[in-house]
């Protein structure tokens, strides 16, 4: 082994030891992250109730990303694979109705989606009902569920 190969090996070993571990991009899956996704994107989906009733296809199509992000955030990992595939199938039914410009099919598919994913209505809460958040870092801050109790 010559000097150049030896120093190259030493440098490679030192860089591996000195380099921090690679971050794995699997995402932190916890009850909190699932709740955040369900609220953040679920509130956008439930806000479409009036648009669906009127048959406003463009308004529903504009929120396509909310459906995609809800499905991936509310049903993460392999444990939720079946539920996620059901949600994706229900989402596809909604957008198939939009492509077909079928108002009745859109209403049925939207109602089916809400039932499939067990969607809450995310109505506004008041301070009498309870506290919605406790710090400015909460995802519900500046939303209709951001009630806080103050003495």
Secondary structure by P-SEA (a helix, b strand, c coil): ccaaaaaaaaaaaaaaaaccccccccccccaaaaaaaaaaaaaaaaaaaaaaaacaaaaaaaaaaaaaaaaaaacccccaaaaaaaaaaaaaaaaaaaaaccaaaaaaaaaaaaaaacccccccccccccccccccccccccccccccccc
